[in-house]
Amino acid sequence: MTVKTDEPLGDTAEMAPLLTCSTCGTTPQPADQARARLGWSRSVERGRTMWTCERCSRENLRSIESKLDPAWW
């Protein structure tokens, strides 16, 4: 049985942690967090979720795709 309500479930951007590029430290504005998740690269390194901004992702695309350790970029 599905129950429908008219109340919003909340803004997912508010519930999610803020993005920070693990390479350059860039952080998008709070209003742009949800949109940034669509263009940023996500990886898991040693059990930690790492985010890489669009610019750093483009600059290091070959290293990311060949799964080199980020220390080599």
Backbone bond lengths (Angstrom), bond angles and torsions (degrees), N, CA, C in turn:
res aa  C-N    CA-C-N  psi(-1)  N-CA   C-N-CA  omega(-1)  CA-C   N-CA-C  phi
1 M - - - 1.447 - - 1.527 108.85 -
2 T 1.307 116.43 130.27 1.452 122.33 -179.67 1.518 109.64 -103.46
3 V 1.314 116.18 131.61 1.458 121.82 178.62 1.514 107.56 -108.32
4 K 1.313 116.43 125.54 1.462 121.07 178.50 1.522 109.17 -105.12
5 T 1.310 115.60 139.80 1.462 120.56 175.59 1.516 108.64 -128.38
6 D 1.292 116.02 160.31 1.455 121.40 177.98 1.522 111.68 -91.47
7 E 1.329 117.36 -3.37 1.448 120.67 -178.93 1.520 110.26 -81.85
8 P 1.327 117.90 135.42 1.466 119.50 176.24 1.525 110.04 -67.70
9 L 1.312 115.90 150.57 1.457 120.95 -179.24 1.518 112.57 -82.49
10 G 1.298 117.82 -3.66 1.467 121.14 179.89 1.514 110.66 108.73
11 D 1.281 115.23 161.08 1.455 121.76 -179.69 1.525 108.65 -84.40
12 T 1.316 117.15 120.58 1.466 120.35 -178.27 1.517 111.50 -66.13
13 A 1.330 118.38 -26.49 1.460 120.94 178.50 1.532 110.84 -65.48
14 E 1.341 117.03 -32.22 1.452 120.48 179.40 1.524 111.28 -73.59
15 M 1.335 117.51 -32.68 1.449 121.75 -176.32 1.529 111.92 -81.10
16 A 1.321 117.90 -27.80 1.461 121.80 -176.42 1.529 110.42 -80.87
17 P 1.333 117.19 147.68 1.467 118.81 176.53 1.525 110.97 -67.35
18 L 1.317 116.65 154.74 1.455 121.09 179.76 1.520 110.69 -67.59
19 L 1.329 114.89 139.96 1.465 120.39 177.45 1.508 110.01 -78.43
20 T 1.316 115.85 141.73 1.456 122.90 172.48 1.517 106.76 -142.45
21 C 1.318 117.25 128.68 1.462 121.37 179.29 1.521 108.93 -66.61
22 S 1.322 116.01 126.90 1.462 120.09 -178.46 1.525 111.88 -74.20
23 T 1.338 117.63 -12.78 1.462 121.10 -179.60 1.529 112.17 -93.95
24 C 1.342 116.69 -52.40 1.468 119.70 -174.77 1.529 114.03 -111.09
25 G 1.326 118.52 -11.54 1.456 121.40 178.28 1.519 114.96 86.61
26 T 1.329 117.74 5.84 1.462 121.46 179.23 1.525 110.50 -62.26
27 T 1.334 116.67 139.77 1.455 122.43 175.88 1.527 108.08 -129.48
28 P 1.353 118.66 123.00 1.460 119.61 178.02 1.532 111.33 -70.52
29 Q 1.311 115.39 159.19 1.459 120.95 176.96 1.528 109.11 -59.36
30 P 1.332 118.65 148.69 1.471 120.65 -179.34 1.528 113.63 -53.55
31 A 1.324 117.56 -34.89 1.464 120.47 179.63 1.527 111.78 -70.50
32 D 1.331 118.37 -22.77 1.462 122.74 -177.28 1.528 113.32 -99.45
33 Q 1.324 118.43 4.34 1.462 121.69 -176.39 1.531 112.37 -58.81
34 A 1.320 117.51 -47.96 1.472 120.58 -177.71 1.527 110.90 -64.28
35 R 1.328 118.04 -41.40 1.457 121.94 179.65 1.531 110.74 -67.84
36 A 1.316 116.82 -37.01 1.463 121.06 -178.72 1.526 110.95 -64.76
37 R 1.313 118.76 -33.71 1.458 121.79 179.52 1.524 112.04 -60.62
38 L 1.324 117.00 -24.37 1.467 120.53 179.47 1.527 111.73 -75.30
39 G 1.319 118.39 -28.82 1.453 121.11 -175.93 1.513 114.75 -105.28
40 W 1.311 117.90 -15.07 1.455 121.25 -178.66 1.525 110.34 -84.13
41 S 1.329 116.27 156.21 1.464 121.84 176.84 1.520 108.99 -94.20
42 R 1.325 115.31 140.85 1.462 121.50 179.29 1.521 108.74 -118.85
43 S 1.308 116.61 135.68 1.464 120.65 176.04 1.520 108.64 -141.99
44 V 1.310 115.79 164.32 1.456 121.42 175.97 1.522 107.56 -118.54
45 E 1.316 116.24 116.90 1.461 123.13 -179.10 1.520 108.49 -118.36
46 R 1.320 116.37 117.31 1.475 121.99 179.41 1.521 111.78 51.48
47 G 1.341 116.54 41.10 1.453 121.79 177.19 1.520 115.42 83.31
48 R 1.328 118.42 -2.26 1.465 122.24 178.87 1.515 110.15 -104.68
49 T 1.318 117.21 139.20 1.454 121.38 175.02 1.515 108.85 -80.42
50 M 1.325 115.77 125.54 1.460 122.17 -178.84 1.529 108.22 -116.16
51 W 1.321 117.28 137.18 1.457 122.98 176.62 1.518 108.79 -114.58
52 T 1.340 116.11 140.30 1.460 122.36 178.14 1.519 108.17 -125.98
53 C 1.336 116.83 127.80 1.468 121.23 -177.09 1.533 110.57 -65.66
54 E 1.320 115.48 167.46 1.465 121.17 -178.10 1.527 111.76 -58.45
55 R 1.316 117.22 -44.08 1.465 120.65 -178.14 1.518 111.56 -63.19
56 C 1.330 117.59 -49.32 1.466 120.91 179.97 1.526 110.87 -66.83
57 S 1.324 117.01 -34.26 1.468 120.34 177.48 1.522 110.44 -62.60
58 R 1.325 116.61 -43.72 1.469 120.13 179.23 1.526 111.69 -65.83
59 E 1.329 116.10 -42.52 1.459 120.32 -178.19 1.530 112.44 -66.38
60 N 1.329 117.34 -29.27 1.466 121.57 -174.82 1.525 112.81 -116.99
61 L 1.327 116.91 24.67 1.457 121.17 -174.73 1.527 113.24 -55.51
62 R 1.321 117.75 -46.32 1.473 120.10 -178.97 1.519 111.77 -63.33
63 S 1.308 117.03 -39.92 1.467 120.67 179.22 1.524 111.28 -67.02
64 I 1.336 116.14 -39.79 1.461 120.57 179.24 1.522 110.28 -65.48
65 E 1.336 116.63 -47.50 1.465 119.92 -177.98 1.519 112.78 -67.20
66 S 1.332 118.45 -29.85 1.458 120.26 178.19 1.532 111.29 -88.17
67 K 1.348 115.61 4.24 1.464 123.26 174.98 1.532 113.18 59.38
68 L 1.328 114.94 38.30 1.460 119.22 174.11 1.530 108.95 -72.41
69 D 1.301 116.51 150.01 1.456 121.70 176.88 1.532 107.55 -62.49
70 P 1.346 117.93 135.33 1.471 120.01 -179.24 1.526 114.32 -54.49
71 A 1.311 118.39 -22.33 1.476 120.06 177.45 1.534 111.08 -62.50
72 W 1.341 117.99 -24.08 1.459 122.14 -179.36 1.525 113.42 -83.58
73 W 1.329 118.38 -15.23 1.454 119.80 -179.04 1.502 108.90 -73.27
